[in-house]
Amino acid sequence: ILPLIVVGLLCAIGVIFTCYLGSFIVWPFGFLVVHRRTGTGEGVSMGFELLQKEFVNILLVGLVIFGINAAIGMLNMCFYIGLILMIFALPYMVMLQAVGYLRIERERTAVDRN
């Protein structure tokens, strides 16, 4: 049974590093396609250029969103209130991504008055 547990943990770690961390890094690509009105291929190449310049900021926004999702998921497993919280947190996370993208692109947001 111990080898099965070890293999299961190693697979889970692999999924976390490839899927979750990969999605933390590629989240701005959709915003680039919409904001710059480019095609998908050009948006991906521009996204990699943006990723090289702003890797830490992109990763931090992704990790914050992952932390919110993980906390709500744990609450859902324990108390079944995570679904109610997710209804309120999902628009916040999408807004966080949009504002994060605008800040990374050095664009004005609603907070910038002048």
C-alpha positions in Angstrom: 0.0 0.0 0.0 2.9 2.4 0.7 4.1 2.3 -3.0 0.5 3.3 -4.1 0.5 6.2 -1.7 3.9 7.4 -2.9 2.9 7.1 -6.6 -0.3 8.9 -5.9 1.5 11.8 -4.2 4.1 12.0 -7.0 1.3 12.1 -9.6 -0.5 14.8 -7.6 2.7 16.9 -7.4 3.2 16.5 -11.1 -0.3 17.7 -11.9 0.1 20.7 -9.5 3.3 21.8 -11.2 2.2 21.3 -14.8 -1.5 22.2 -14.8 -1.9 24.7 -11.9 1.4 26.5 -12.2 1.1 26.4 -16.0 -2.3 28.1 -15.8 -0.9 30.7 -13.4 1.5 31.7 -16.1 -0.7 31.7 -19.2 -3.7 33.7 -17.8 -2.9 37.0 -19.6 -3.0 35.5 -23.1 -6.8 35.8 -23.4 -6.6 39.4 -22.3 -4.0 40.1 -24.9 -6.1 38.7 -27.7 -9.1 40.9 -26.7 -7.2 44.0 -25.8 -4.9 44.2 -28.8 -7.4 42.6 -31.2 -4.8 40.1 -32.5 -5.1 36.5 -33.6 -4.5 33.6 -31.3 -1.0 32.8 -32.5 0.1 36.4 -32.3 -1.5 36.8 -28.9 0.4 33.7 -27.6 3.7 35.1 -28.9 3.0 38.5 -27.4 2.0 36.7 -24.2 5.4 35.0 -24.0 7.1 38.4 -24.5 5.0 39.8 -21.7 5.8 36.8 -19.6 9.5 37.3 -20.0 9.2 41.0 -18.8 6.6 40.5 -16.0 7.0 36.9 -14.8 6.9 37.7 -11.1 3.8 39.8 -11.3 2.0 37.3 -13.5 2.9 34.5 -11.2 1.9 36.4 -8.0 -1.6 37.2 -9.4 -2.0 33.6 -10.4 -1.0 32.4 -6.9 -3.4 34.8 -5.2 -6.2 33.4 -7.3 -5.1 29.9 -6.5 -5.0 30.7 -2.8 -8.6 32.0 -2.9 -9.8 28.9 -4.8 -8.0 26.6 -2.4 -9.4 28.3 0.7 -12.9 28.2 -0.7 -12.4 24.6 -1.8 -11.3 23.6 1.7 -14.3 25.4 3.3 -16.6 23.6 0.8 -15.2 20.2 1.8 -15.6 21.0 5.5 -18.7 23.1 5.9 -20.5 23.1 2.5 -20.4 26.9 2.5 -17.7 27.1 -0.2 -20.3 27.1 -3.0 -22.0 30.2 -1.5 -18.6 31.9 -1.1 -17.6 30.9 -4.7 -20.6 32.7 -6.1 -19.2 35.9 -4.5 -15.5 35.2 -5.1 -15.6 34.2 -8.8 -16.4 37.7 -10.0 -13.7 39.1 -7.7 -11.1 36.7 -9.1 -12.0 37.7 -12.7 -11.8 41.3 -11.8 -8.5 40.7 -10.1 -7.1 39.2 -13.3 -8.4 42.1 -15.4 -7.0 44.7 -13.2 -3.7 42.7 -12.9 -3.4 42.6 -16.7 -4.1 46.4 -17.0 -1.4 47.1 -14.3 1.1 44.8 -16.0 0.4 46.6 -19.3 0.7 50.0 -17.5 -2.8 51.0 -18.6 -5.1 53.2 -16.6 -7.7 51.6 -14.3 -10.8 53.0 -12.6 -8.7 53.9 -9.6 -6.4 56.2 -11.6 -8.3 59.5 -11.6 -6.0 61.7 -13.8 
